[in-house]
Amino acid sequence: MNVLPMEYCPNCGGELRIIAGILERPVIEKIHSHLGLDPQPPPESRAREAGIDFADFAS
């Protein structure tokens, strides 16, 4: 489950707390539509290469 990356309201500075975990896709899509957001998640992208040269770890 994704977690909000914030602890305080950006408008009033009040503390935020999770009051529900919504896991049903139709409910999430309805909320997103109501907020003017795309109801469908973005397409998954490929993982980026770490850029580690494993030869550096060879003895």
SULGISUL-V219896 format. One record per residue. N is the residue number from 1. SS is DSSP state (h for helix, s for strand, l for the rest). PHI is phi in radians with two decimals (none if undefined). OMEGA is omega in degrees with one decimal (* if undefined). Layout:
BEGIN
N:SS:PHI:OMEGA
N:SS:PHI:OMEGA
END
This chain:
BEGIN
1:l:none:176.5
2:l:-1.30:-179.9
3:l:-2.04:177.1
4:l:-1.07:-179.2
5:l:-1.48:-179.8
6:l:-2.58:179.0
7:l:-1.98:-175.8
8:s:-2.27:179.1
9:l:-1.14:179.3
10:l:-1.21:-179.6
11:l:-1.55:-174.0
12:l:-1.98:180.0
13:l:1.44:179.2
14:l:-1.22:-179.2
15:s:-1.25:177.6
16:l:-1.67:173.7
17:l:-2.51:180.0
18:l:-1.35:179.6
19:l:-1.95:178.8
20:l:-2.82:171.5
21:l:-1.96:-176.7
22:l:-1.79:-174.1
23:l:-1.98:-178.1
24:l:-1.44:-175.6
25:h:-0.97:180.0
26:h:-1.07:179.0
27:h:-1.21:178.7
28:h:-1.08:179.4
29:h:-1.09:179.4
30:h:-1.14:178.3
31:h:-1.12:179.5
32:h:-1.05:179.0
33:h:-1.07:179.6
34:h:-1.06:-179.2
35:l:-1.49:180.0
36:l:1.38:179.3
37:l:-1.75:176.3
38:l:-1.14:-177.7
39:l:-1.24:-179.9
40:l:-1.67:177.8
41:l:-1.20:177.2
42:l:-1.16:179.0
43:l:-1.13:178.2
44:l:-1.21:178.0
45:l:-1.89:178.4
46:l:-1.22:176.4
47:l:-1.19:177.8
48:l:-1.39:176.1
49:l:-1.25:-177.4
50:l:-1.27:-179.4
51:l:1.35:-179.7
52:l:-1.62:174.8
53:l:-1.67:-175.3
54:h:-1.18:175.7
55:h:-1.12:178.3
56:h:-1.13:-177.2
57:h:-1.67:-179.0
58:l:-1.27:-179.3
59:l:-1.45:*
END
